[in-house]
Amino acid sequence: MIDASARDDLSKVLGERVQFDVPMSRHTSLRIGGPADAFATPADRSELRALLGVCRDRRLHLTVIGAGFNCLVTDQGIDGVVVTLRKFRGLEERSGPSIYAEAGVSHSAVTRLCVERGLSGMEFAAGIPGTVGGWIMMNAGIGVRELKDVTLEVGVVTPEAPEEVTLARSVLDFRYRELRGLPEHGVVVSARFSLEPSSRDQVKAEVNRLLAHRSSTQPLDVPSCGSVFRNPEGDFAGRLIEAAGLSGERIGGAEFSDVHANFIANVGGARAADVLALIECARTRVRDASGVELQTEVHVIGRSE
């Protein structure tokens, strides 16, 4: 919990842009989650830098979220400060060609700009939900193509550096659904992506093809967190879950989708405990059926008791 003195420090930095005891069910794609001790929405890099300084000095745990995908917040809530960069919305075409996008830019805005300008190379990301910051931190992608393949550099704010730090792709440690190697206390605030000139019609056609495929193979009409498990090498988590007889399996208000078995949907009043129980059920049943140990892709965040 955050004591009164630390709350005062946070309020001095952010004013009304920090709130306390905020239900995270309002800010996650699953519509699940207990309260965050503090929920901060810095207006710019200066406020973010000051906020990071308070968290460092007060030893407050910091959690950065994008649009709330790929995360499951426990029913007990989150210690410390949750930060959203939703006000970081800069997006523009640059030379190269390339595009520059701040962390709070939505996936749809990036796709729309690429189509409008006839820029090819990021069609694979069409429909991958979330924001640019979340994309970068999760190294989002499909198949063999990921964000690392088009990222030129990222911008990071730290409490120590007076200016944004730019890190080239060559020093970034992208891995399967994660990024490592950022400076201590650093937060990604922007990225620049390398693209190729094309035509609007060609880019739009590929985007539409991928969106149509996603719509037909994923449960987009119900709250979910996206893929729950990582794909094991040479196989697919969804296939293994379905083969174990778990498609449509339900605990409380949470259910393995019968559209895509690697998605858990909130079909009404689900709690984090329901989702966690389904996750453990899948691990056990898949292990018994195939010998494969499933690893979660979704990040479980918050207090455990």
HUMOHU-V622152 format. One record per residue. N is the residue number from 0. D_CENTER is the distance of its C-alpha to the mean C-alpha in whole Angstrom. Layout:
n	d_center
N	D_CENTER
N	D_CENTER
This chain:
n	d_center
0	25
1	25
2	29
3	31
4	31
5	27
6	27
7	29
8	28
9	24
10	26
11	29
12	26
13	24
14	26
15	25
16	21
17	21
18	22
19	22
20	22
21	19
22	18
23	14
24	15
25	15
26	12
27	10
28	10
29	12
30	14
31	15
32	15
33	18
34	19
35	17
36	20
37	19
38	17
39	17
40	16
41	18
42	20
43	20
44	20
45	23
46	22
47	19
48	21
49	24
50	21
51	20
52	24
53	24
54	21
55	23
56	27
57	26
58	24
59	21
60	18
61	15
62	12
63	9
64	7
65	5
66	7
67	6
68	5
69	5
70	7
71	11
72	13
73	16
74	19
75	21
76	18
77	17
78	19
79	19
80	17
81	13
82	13
83	11
84	12
85	13
86	16
87	15
88	16
89	18
90	19
91	22
92	23
93	25
94	28
95	27
96	26
97	22
98	20
99	19
100	15
101	14
102	11
103	11
104	12
105	11
106	11
107	14
108	16
109	15
110	17
111	20
112	21
113	21
114	23
115	25
116	26
117	26
118	24
119	23
120	21
121	17
122	18
123	16
124	13
125	15
126	13
127	10
128	8
129	6
130	7
131	9
132	7
133	4
134	6
135	8
136	7
137	6
138	9
139	9
140	12
141	15
142	18
143	19
144	17
145	14
146	13
147	15
148	18
149	18
150	17
151	20
152	19
153	16
154	17
155	17
156	18
157	20
158	23
159	25
160	25
161	27
162	25
163	22
164	22
165	21
166	20
167	21
168	20
169	23
170	22
171	18
172	17
173	15
174	15
175	14
176	10
177	10
178	12
179	15
180	18
181	16
182	19
183	20
184	18
185	16
186	13
187	12
188	14
189	14
190	15
191	18
192	18
193	21
194	22
195	26
196	28
197	29
198	30
199	28
200	29
201	28
202	25
203	25
204	26
205	24
206	21
207	23
208	23
209	20
210	19
211	22
212	21
213	18
214	19
215	22
216	20
217	17
218	18
219	16
220	19
221	18
222	15
223	12
224	9
225	10
226	11
227	12
228	14
229	14
230	17
231	20
232	22
233	24
234	23
235	21
236	19
237	20
238	23
239	24
240	23
241	25
242	28
243	28
244	29
245	25
246	25
247	25
248	25
249	25
250	25
251	25
252	23
253	20
254	21
255	20
256	20
257	23
258	22
259	19
260	20
261	17
262	15
263	16
264	17
265	18
266	21
267	23
268	23
269	20
270	20
271	17
272	21
273	21
274	18
275	19
276	22
277	21
278	19
279	22
280	24
281	22
282	23
283	26
284	27
285	26
286	27
287	31
288	31
289	29
290	29
291	26
292	23
293	20
294	17
295	14
296	11
297	9
298	9
299	12
300	12
301	16
302	19
303	21
304	24
